[in-house]
Structures are given as C-alpha cells and as structure tokens.
C-alpha cells in the first residue's frame, strides 16, 4: 500500500502570530513553526495502515524553505520519504491553488492507494483542500473520519457528528481524519536519527508543470483585506462583598447584557 500523507508547517498557536503589513499574509518567518497538530493524526494513521499492509508512507508538503521541518517531523515519526514543493511564486496561494499544486505533486509521485490529511490546518482552518484534491484527481473522498480500516481495495470509515455513519469507498481515496482517530506517537531517538538518512525531494512549480500565474496572491480567489490586533487584556474589576456581592454581580452581568 502506498500512502501519501499531507503535512503543513504552521505558526505555533502558542506564539504571537502576526501578518505581513504589505499583503496581510501570515508571517511564517518571524514566529516559530511546527507541524500542524491535526496533521500528526494523519501521519500516525498512515503509519498504522502501512505497517499492517507492508506499505510505504510519503510525507508531502508545500511551502517556503522552513516548511521542510514538517516533513522532518513526519520522517522522525516513521514516514519513509518526503516531497517538498517549494517556489517563491507560491507565496499567498489560496486553497484552490494549493489543491492544484498538491494534485500535480501527487500525480508526479505516481500511483497511490491513499492520501491522508488532517481535518483542517491549524492556521487556515478551512477544511476544503481534501475535497478539492479529490475532485482534481478523480479520487473518492471521505471527510472527518474518526475510525478507518482498509481491506483490499476498500476503505471503511466511521464519521461522528450529530449521527454516526459508516461509509465505504474504493481506493484510490482521500481521507481526512479527526483528532479522535488515534494518539500520535512521539518520535523516538532511533526515529530521529533514522530520519536524517531518509530521502526528501524538492520540487519547483516548473517540475510540476504549473505556471507561476496560476498560483500566489495575485491568482488567489480569496484574500485577507484587513487585520486588526486583538485588544490588550485589561485588569479585571475586584468587587468586595459587604453583603451585597450578589447584587453587584447581577448589576455587572446586566451592564454587559449577559442577563
């Protein structure tokens, strides 16, 4: 079984994330980056499935030079190889352009059985790229999966929302998984050392046959128009209870229209 798992290098949510003043794109240089937390579940599931089927796991990412760290993390967890699509023209690409580039990259990788993704990236949070990819590649798509298995050429998956449904699809398929599907492993020392010897290829837009005019901020169908910083937290009001604390609390809540 050959599995491609999509990974994304995102700004650490615990850091002070900012946007570039010129074009309102995410600042990925001035803040520490990590593998998107939700993508770790996709990597773990890919490793579990590949291990049971004597398969191969390829980590694929798109982004600037620093994005290679997302592949590095996937390799440390146990992925076999990585592919990094990197090109200056990609800056500011939206979901449509991203799905186009990733679809071409998957096509270049060759015949695959599964493409696994997280249910969303922790920076964009749009959850639309997996479905777009499926449309471009002509693959089946199952989203928001909390449990899955593969038997021959059939994917069986459970999705939990207001109801629980079990669905099946023929491979090749694209499956996005939730954070309920497993518990991602922490890279061992052996895995960290082994990752240094695993192959990682870097592909440009030219390698994929994608024109620069089809990607980037100028080609984006959606753009951030303005950014406003979150207001600084102010000191709270301390109320001394002299027997009328309940009344003061009610007055405070009423002034904020909470009651």
VOBA-1610 file (N, C-alpha, C; in pm, whole numbers, padded with zeros to 5 digits, always signed):
BEGIN
Unk+00084-00120+00000Unk+00000+00000+00000Unk+00088+00125+00000Unk+00061+00215-00090Unk+00137+00339-00100Unk+00048+00454-00052Unk+00093+00522+00052Unk+00014+00626+00116Unk+00089+00759+00111Unk+00022+00862+00064Unk+00075+00999+00072Unk+00002+01068+00186Unk+00077+01126+00278Unk+00015+01200+00387Unk+00054+01347+00374Unk-00045+01434+00374Unk-00019+01576+00359Unk+00014+01638+00494Unk+00121+01713+00498Unk+00163+01778+00623Unk+00185+01926+00595Unk+00162+02008+00695Unk+00175+02152+00677Unk+00252+02214+00793Unk+00345+02302+00759Unk+00422+02375+00858Unk+00346+02503+00891Unk+00306+02519+01015Unk+00221+02632+01054Unk+00284+02708+01170Unk+00249+02836+01186Unk+00297+02911+01302Unk+00245+02848+01431Unk+00330+02841+01530Unk+00292+02784+01660Unk+00176+02865+01719Unk+00067+02795+01750Unk-00051+02864+01805Unk-00023+02928+01940Unk+00080+02880+02009Unk+00113+02936+02140Unk+00196+03063+02128Unk+00244+03093+02008Unk+00326+03212+01987Unk+00239+03331+01946Unk+00301+03445+01936Unk+00230+03567+01896Unk+00229+03573+01743Unk+00125+03519+01683Unk+00118+03511+01536Unk+00082+03647+01478Unk+00149+03681+01367Unk+00129+03811+01305Unk+00110+03795+01154Unk+00075+03908+01090Unk+00058+03912+00945Unk+00152+04017+00887Unk+00192+03994+00761Unk+00273+04094+00693Unk+00188+04217+00665Unk+00243+04334+00692Unk+00167+04458+00672Unk+00136+04483+00524Unk+00227+04443+00436Unk+00212+04475+00294Unk+00096+04401+00228Unk+00084+04271+00256Unk-00017+04192+00185Unk-00108+04110+00276Unk-00092+04124+00407Unk-00177+04056+00504Unk-00169+03903+00496Unk-00057+03853+00446Unk-00035+03708+00451Unk+00030+03674+00585Unk+00020+03546+00624Unk+00074+03503+00752Unk+00225+03516+00756Unk+00276+03571+00864Unk+00421+03583+00883Unk+00473+03447+00930Unk+00544+03378+00841Unk+00598+03246+00875Unk+00747+03251+00907Unk+00802+03372+00907Unk+00945+03387+00936Unk+00967+03438+01078Unk+00885+03531+01119Unk+00905+03593+01250Unk+00845+03516+01366Unk+00802+03393+01344Unk+00743+03314+01452Unk+00783+03168+01435Unk+00797+03097+01545Unk+00834+02956+01537Unk+00725+02877+01466Unk+00768+02781+01385Unk+00673+02697+01314Unk+00678+02553+01362Unk+00568+02482+01345Unk+00559+02342+01385Unk+00476+02266+01282Unk+00481+02134+01289Unk+00389+02053+01211Unk+00249+02074+01266Unk+00155+02109+01179Unk+00017+02130+01222Unk-00029+02013+01309Unk-00077+02044+01428Unk-00112+01940+01524Unk-00210+01838+01466Unk-00307+01885+01390Unk-00408+01795+01335Unk-00349+01702+01228Unk-00238+01744+01166Unk-00173+01658+01067Unk-00101+01540+01133Unk-00064+01554+01259Unk+00003+01443+01329Unk-00087+01320+01334Unk-00218+01342+01344Unk-00310+01228+01347Unk-00313+01157+01212Unk-00300+01234+01104Unk-00296+01175+00971Unk-00167+01094+00952Unk-00056+01149+01000Unk+00072+01077+00991Unk+00064+00946+01070Unk+00012+00953+01189Unk+00001+00832+01273Unk-00086+00727+01207Unk-00198+00769+01150Unk-00288+00672+01087Unk-00222+00611+00963Unk-00149+00691+00889Unk-00078+00640+00772Unk+00024+00535+00813Unk+00096+00561+00921Unk+00197+00466+00968Unk+00133+00336+01015Unk+00020+00346+01083Unk-00050+00227+01128Unk-00099+00142+01012Unk-00158+00207+00912Unk-00209+00134+00796Unk-00095+00074+00715Unk+00013+00149+00696Unk+00126+00099+00618Unk+00193-00017+00690Unk+00198-00010+00822Unk+00261-00117+00897Unk+00186-00247+00887Unk+00054-00238+00880Unk-00027-00360+00871Unk-00033-00415+00730Unk+00005-00334+00632Unk-00005-00376+00492Unk+00132-00375+00421Unk+00240-00369+00501Unk+00375-00361+00443Unk+00382-00249+00340Unk+00336-00132+00379Unk+00324-00022+00286Unk+00433+00081+00296Unk+00414+00189+00219Unk+00509+00300+00211Unk+00435+00429+00242Unk+00496+00514+00323Unk+00436+00643+00359Unk+00526+00755+00309Unk+00467+00844+00229Unk+00539+00959+00174Unk+00476+01086+00230Unk+00554+01168+00297Unk+00505+01296+00351Unk+00521+01404+00245Unk+00413+01474+00216Unk+00413+01578+00112Unk+00373+01712+00172Unk+00451+01814+00142Unk+00416+01949+00188Unk+00443+02049+00079Unk+00382+02165+00094Unk+00401+02279+00002Unk+00422+02402+00088Unk+00527+02479+00056Unk+00551+02599+00134Unk+00695+02645+00123Unk+00732+02751+00195Unk+00869+02805+00189Unk+00970+02709+00250Unk+01096+02752+00251Unk+01205+02664+00293Unk+01180+02601+00430Unk+01130+02679+00524Unk+01109+02629+00659Unk+01007+02518+00669Unk+00925+02504+00565Unk+00821+02401+00567Unk+00878+02260+00567Unk+01006+02247+00530Unk+01070+02116+00532Unk+01071+02057+00672Unk+01057+02142+00774Unk+01055+02091+00912Unk+00932+02004+00937Unk+00822+02030+00866Unk+00703+01946+00880Unk+00732+01806+00829Unk+00803+01798+00716Unk+00842+01668+00663Unk+00938+01599+00759Unk+01031+01674+00813Unk+01128+01619+00908Unk+01058+01553+01025Unk+00956+01618+01078Unk+00882+01563+01191Unk+00811+01433+01150Unk+00751+01432+01031Unk+00683+01311+00983Unk+00782+01196+00965Unk+00901+01227+00915Unk+01004+01124+00898Unk+01050+01071+01032Unk+01061+01159+01130Unk+01101+01115+01264Unk+00996+01023+01326Unk+00870+01048+01293Unk+00763+00962+01344Unk+00764+00825+01276Unk+00818+00820+01151Unk+00828+00690+01086Unk+00799+00689+00937Unk+00762+00803+00877Unk+00739+00808+00732Unk+00867+00769+00659Unk+00851+00715+00537Unk+00965+00662+00463Unk+01040+00766+00382Unk+00971+00865+00331Unk+01036+00967+00248Unk+00949+01092+00247Unk+01002+01197+00185Unk+00927+01322+00181Unk+00942+01394+00049Unk+00845+01478+00018Unk+00848+01564-00100Unk+00809+01704-00057Unk+00892+01801-00092Unk+00868+01940-00055Unk+00853+02022-00183Unk+00734+02077-00204Unk+00711+02167-00317Unk+00741+02308-00268Unk+00845+02368-00323Unk+00889+02500-00277Unk+00918+02588-00397Unk+00862+02709-00394Unk+00880+02802-00504Unk+00835+02940-00455Unk+00912+03041-00484Unk+00877+03176-00438Unk+00741+03221-00489Unk+00701+03171-00605Unk+00574+03213-00664Unk+00453+03163-00586Unk+00473+03068-00495Unk+00362+03011-00418Unk+00313+03104-00307Unk+00389+03206-00275Unk+00353+03294-00164Unk+00213+03353-00183Unk+00129+03334-00082Unk-00006+03390-00085Unk-00108+03302-00153Unk-00071+03180-00191Unk-00166+03091-00259Unk-00284+03058-00170Unk-00404+03053-00228Unk-00524+03015-00152Unk-00550+02866-00165Unk-00664+02820-00115Unk-00695+02677-00114Unk-00704+02620-00255Unk-00759+02696-00348Unk-00771+02648-00486Unk-00635+02622-00548Unk-00544+02716-00533Unk-00410+02699-00588Unk-00335+02588-00516Unk-00356+02581-00385Unk-00290+02475-00307Unk-00333+02338-00355Unk-00463+02320-00376Unk-00512+02191-00422Unk-00459+02158-00561Unk-00443+02259-00645Unk-00389+02239-00780Unk-00246+02187-00772Unk-00163+02256-00695Unk-00022+02219-00683Unk-00006+02080-00620Unk-00081+02054-00513Unk-00070+01925-00446Unk-00119+01812-00536Unk-00222+01838-00615Unk-00272+01736-00708Unk-00165+01701-00811Unk-00096+01802-00862Unk+00010+01777-00958Unk+00126+01701-00892Unk+00155+01733-00767Unk+00262+01664-00696Unk+00228+01517-00672Unk+00103+01492-00635Unk+00061+01353-00614Unk+00066+01277-00746Unk+00028+01343-00854Unk+00037+01280-00984Unk+00181+01246-01021Unk+00273+01333-00984Unk+00415+01309-01013Unk+00471+01197-00927Unk+00420+01185-00804Unk+00465+01075-00716Unk+00431+00940-00780Unk+00318+00935-00848Unk+00279+00813-00917Unk+00155+00751-00858Unk+00133+00626-00888Unk+00012+00556-00842Unk+00013+00540-00690Unk-00091+00589-00626Unk-00103+00579-00481Unk-00237+00516-00446Unk-00244+00457-00326Unk-00368+00396-00281Unk-00450+00490-00194Unk-00381+00567-00109Unk-00449+00657-00017Unk-00375+00789-00006Unk-00453+00895+00015Unk-00398+01024+00054Unk-00466+01059+00186Unk-00388+01075+00291Unk-00443+01107+00423Unk-00409+01251+00460Unk-00504+01319+00522Unk-00485+01457+00566Unk-00547+01474+00705Unk-00508+01583+00773Unk-00580+01623+00892Unk-00713+01685+00851Unk-00802+01703+00947Unk-00935+01755+00911Unk-00929+01905+00877Unk-00821+01972+00915Unk-00801+02113+00884Unk-00660+02150+00923Unk-00608+02259+00868Unk-00481+02311+00917Unk-00510+02403+01035Unk-00417+02411+01128Unk-00443+02490+01248Unk-00420+02639+01225Unk-00375+02678+01106Unk-00365+02821+01078Unk-00482+02869+00991Unk-00510+02799+00882Unk-00621+02839+00795Unk-00756+02789+00843Unk-00761+02660+00881Unk-00884+02603+00935Unk-00999+02592+00837Unk-00970+02583+00706Unk-01079+02585+00608Unk-01140+02447+00582Unk-01061+02341+00592Unk-01110+02203+00574Unk-01159+02172+00433Unk-01115+02248+00334Unk-01167+02229+00199Unk-01068+02164+00102Unk-00940+02167+00134Unk-00839+02116+00041Unk-00857+01967+00009Unk-00888+01879+00107Unk-00906+01737+00073Unk-01013+01714-00033Unk-01128+01780-00020Unk-01235+01764-00119Unk-01194+01820-00254Unk-01124+01932-00255Unk-01076+01989-00380Unk-00978+01895-00449Unk-00890+01836-00369Unk-00793+01740-00422Unk-00864+01621-00486Unk-00964+01569-00416Unk-01038+01454-00467Unk-01103+01486-00600Unk-01156+01607-00612Unk-01219+01648-00737Unk-01117+01656-00850Unk-01002+01712-00820Unk-00899+01727-00923Unk-00841+01592-00967Unk-00825+01501-00871Unk-00761+01372-00901Unk-00860+01266-00945Unk-00989+01290-00921Unk-01089+01189-00953Unk-01091+01076-00851Unk-01048+01106-00728Unk-01046+01007-00620Unk-01175+01015-00540Unk-01208+00906-00472Unk-01316+00911-00372Unk-01268+00996-00255Unk-01364+01053-00182Unk-01327+01136-00067Unk-01418+01105+00052Unk-01355+01084+00167Unk-01429+01067+00293Unk-01369+01165+00393Unk-01450+01252+00448Unk-01400+01354+00539Unk-01439+01331+00684Unk-01361+01391+00773Unk-01387+01392+00919Unk-01404+01250+00974Unk-01304+01168+00951Unk-01309+01026+00989Unk-01250+01005+01128Unk-01325+00932+01212Unk-01279+00902+01347Unk-01228+00760+01364Unk-01251+00677+01264Unk-01201+00539+01267Unk-01202+00487+01125Unk-01097+00413+01086Unk-01093+00363+00949Unk-01013+00234+00939Unk-01038+00161+00832Unk-00963+00041+00801Unk-00961+00025+00650Unk-00865-00052+00602Unk-00854-00079+00458Unk-00848-00229+00438Unk-00936-00278+00353Unk-00941-00421+00322Unk-00935-00436+00171Unk-00819-00478+00121Unk-00804-00487-00024Unk-00813-00350-00086Unk-00908-00330-00174Unk-00925-00201-00240Unk-01040-00121-00185Unk-01080-00148-00059Unk-01194-00078+00001Unk-01155-00011+00131Unk-01191+00117+00142Unk-01173+00191+00268Unk-01306+00192+00341Unk-01302+00155+00467Unk-01422+00159+00551Unk-01396+00259+00663Unk-01485+00356+00678Unk-01461+00464+00772Unk-01585+00499+00853Unk-01562+00543+00977Unk-01670+00588+01064Unk-01657+00738+01085Unk-01770+00807+01068Unk-01774+00951+01091Unk-01875+00980+01201Unk-01833+01065+01295Unk-01920+01101+01407Unk-01955+01248+01400Unk-02084+01278+01397Unk-02131+01416+01406Unk-02257+01413+01490Unk-02367+01466+01439Unk-02494+01451+01511Unk-02539+01305+01509Unk-02495+01236+01407Unk-02519+01092+01396Unk-02387+01025+01364Unk-02381+00894+01383Unk-02263+00817+01346Unk-02294+00740+01219Unk-02207+00755+01120Unk-02228+00685+00994Unk-02102+00609+00956Unk-02120+00494+00898Unk-02010+00415+00846Unk-02022+00412+00694Unk-01916+00454+00628Unk-01919+00464+00483Unk-01801+00387+00423Unk-01814+00349+00297Unk-01709+00277+00227Unk-01677+00347+00097Unk-01553+00334+00052Unk-01512+00391-00076Unk-01402+00304-00134Unk-01396+00300-00265Unk-01291+00225-00333Unk-01164+00311-00340Unk-01050+00246-00331Unk-00924+00317-00349Unk-00897+00336-00498Unk-00825+00439-00536Unk-00758+00537-00450Unk-00858+00634-00388Unk-00829+00675-00267Unk-00921+00763-00195Unk-00843+00865-00113Unk-00909+00976-00087Unk-00855+01079+00001Unk-00939+01080+00128Unk-00872+01068+00242Unk-00941+01061+00371Unk-00883+01166+00465Unk-00970+01251+00519Unk-00927+01345+00622Unk-00973+01292+00758Unk-00882+01293+00854Unk-00909+01231+00983Unk-00919+01336+01093Unk-00993+01303+01197Unk-01009+01393+01311Unk-00909+01358+01421Unk-00912+01437+01527Unk-00822+01412+01640Unk-00874+01303+01732Unk-00979+01233+01691Unk-01033+01123+01770Unk-00986+00987+01718Unk-00913+00986+01607Unk-00883+00860+01540Unk-00770+00782+01607Unk-00677+00850+01672Unk-00563+00781+01733Unk-00492+00873+01830Unk-00379+00827+01881Unk-00292+00907+01966Unk-00155+00911+01899Unk-00117+01023+01836Unk+00010+01028+01763Unk+00130+00993+01851Unk+00220+00917+01795Unk+00341+00878+01866Unk+00439+00995+01877Unk+00522+00989+01978Unk+00630+01087+01992Unk+00755+01026+01932Unk+00828+01098+01847Unk+00946+01039+01784Unk+01047+00988+01886Unk+01094+00867+01864Unk+01196+00809+01950Unk+01333+00858+01905Unk+01434+00836+01987Unk+01570+00875+01950Unk+01613+00800+01823Unk+01575+00673+01816Unk+01606+00593+01697Unk+01539+00652+01573Unk+01413+00695+01588Unk+01341+00754+01476Unk+01401+00887+01433Unk+01447+00966+01529Unk+01509+01095+01498Unk+01638+01076+01420Unk+01718+00979+01461Unk+01844+00953+01393Unk+01819+00893+01254Unk+01721+00802+01244Unk+01692+00738+01115Unk+01640+00839+01014Unk+01568+00942+01061Unk+01510+01042+00971Unk+01616+01117+00891Unk+01736+01128+00947Unk+01843+01203+00881Unk+01888+01136+00751Unk+01863+01007+00738Unk+01908+00933+00620Unk+01795+00908+00520Unk+01675+00952+00551Unk+01562+00928+00461Unk+01558+01032+00351Unk+01519+00992+00230Unk+01523+01084+00116Unk+01411+01186+00119Unk+01446+01310+00085Unk+01348+01418+00072Unk+01376+01489-00061Unk+01278+01495-00148Unk+01293+01563-00277Unk+01229+01701-00270Unk+01291+01796-00340Unk+01236+01931-00351Unk+01195+01955-00496Unk+01069+01992-00515Unk+01017+02017-00649Unk+00972+02162-00661Unk+00998+02221-00775Unk+00952+02357-00805Unk+00824+02349-00887Unk+00765+02464-00913Unk+00646+02467-00999Unk+00679+02415-01139Unk+00800+02448-01187Unk+00840+02400-01319Unk+00846+02248-01324Unk+00889+02187-01214Unk+00895+02041-01209Unk+00756+01979-01220Unk+00655+02054-01177Unk+00518+02003-01179Unk+00440+02049-01301Unk+00500+02136-01379Unk+00429+02187-01497Unk+00320+02286-01463Unk+00336+02356-01350Unk+00238+02456-01307Unk+00294+02595-01334Unk+00218+02677-01401Unk+00261+02814-01433Unk+00252+02902-01309Unk+00348+02990-01294Unk+00350+03080-01178Unk+00225+03167-01172Unk+00167+03197-01288Unk+00047+03282-01292Unk-00076+03214-01234Unk-00069+03083-01214Unk-00184+03009-01162Unk-00186+03003-01009Unk-00080+03050-00945Unk-00070+03041-00800Unk-00029+03177-00744Unk-00017+03182-00612Unk+00026+03305-00549Unk-00089+03399-00518Unk-00054+03511-00456Unk-00155+03606-00408Unk-00234+03669-00522Unk-00169+03698-00632Unk-00239+03764-00744Unk-00345+03673-00806Unk-00325+03542-00797Unk-00420+03448-00856Unk-00523+03399-00755Unk-00510+03441-00630Unk-00598+03390-00524Unk-00741+03440-00539Unk-00836+03352-00519Unk-00978+03387-00522Unk-01023+03446-00388Unk-00944+03425-00285Unk-00976+03479-00152Unk-00851+03542-00093Unk-00866+03661-00036Unk-00754+03733+00023Unk-00798+03799+00152Unk-00704+03817+00244Unk-00731+03891+00367Unk-00721+04039+00335Unk-00828+04113+00359Unk-00834+04255+00325Unk-00781+04345+00436Unk-00802+04305+00560Unk-00754+04387+00671Unk-00730+04300+00794Unk-00646+04349+00881Unk-00611+04275+01003Unk-00616+04371+01120Unk-00679+04330+01227Unk-00685+04411+01349Unk-00633+04329+01466Unk-00538+04384+01538Unk-00482+04312+01652Unk-00587+04294+01761Unk-00577+04183+01830Unk-00666+04159+01942Unk-00638+04263+02051Unk-00741+04323+02110Unk-00719+04423+02216Unk-00643+04364+02333Unk-00559+04446+02395Unk-00486+04401+02513Unk-00583+04374+02627Unk-00551+04271+02703Unk-00637+04238+02817Unk-00625+04345+02924Unk-00738+04387+02978Unk-00738+04488+03083Unk-00756+04422+03219Unk-00717+04495+03321Unk-00728+04442+03456Unk-00875+04430+03495Unk-00909+04319+03556Unk-01046+04296+03597Unk-01086+04383+03716Unk-01214+04389+03738Unk-01267+04468+03849Unk-01284+04379+03971Unk-01232+04424+04082Unk-01243+04349+04207Unk-01362+04403+04286Unk-01453+04315+04323Unk-01572+04355+04398Unk-01562+04300+04540Unk-01568+04389+04635Unk-01565+04348+04775Unk-01707+04317+04820Unk-01724+04196+04874Unk-01858+04153+04915Unk-01885+04199+05058Unk-01966+04302+05070Unk-02005+04351+05202Unk-02149+04311+05232Unk-02187+04199+05175Unk-02324+04153+05195Unk-02412+04178+05074Unk-02361+04259+04983Unk-02439+04289+04862Unk-02365+04241+04736Unk-02276+04139+04752Unk-02198+04088+04640Unk-02286+04033+04529Unk-02396+03967+04566Unk-02485+03910+04466Unk-02549+04017+04380Unk-02586+04127+04445Unk-02649+04238+04372Unk-02548+04302+04276Unk-02424+04322+04325Unk-02321+04382+04241Unk-02289+04293+04121Unk-02288+04161+04143Unk-02261+04067+04034Unk-02373+04074+03930Unk-02497+04078+03977Unk-02610+04086+03885Unk-02607+04216+03805Unk-02571+04326+03873Unk-02563+04455+03804Unk-02453+04452+03697Unk-02342+04388+03732Unk-02231+04378+03636Unk-02272+04298+03513Unk-02336+04183+03534Unk-02380+04099+03423Unk-02486+04171+03338Unk-02574+04244+03405Unk-02678+04316+03333Unk-02617+04429+03249Unk-02513+04493+03300Unk-02449+04602+03225Unk-02382+04551+03099Unk-02341+04424+03103Unk-02277+04363+02984Unk-02380+04289+02899Unk-02509+04298+02939Unk-02621+04234+02868Unk-02608+04082+02863Unk-02547+04026+02970Unk-02542+03880+02982Unk-02670+03824+03044Unk-02739+03909+03116Unk-02868+03868+03173Unk-02968+03980+03148
//
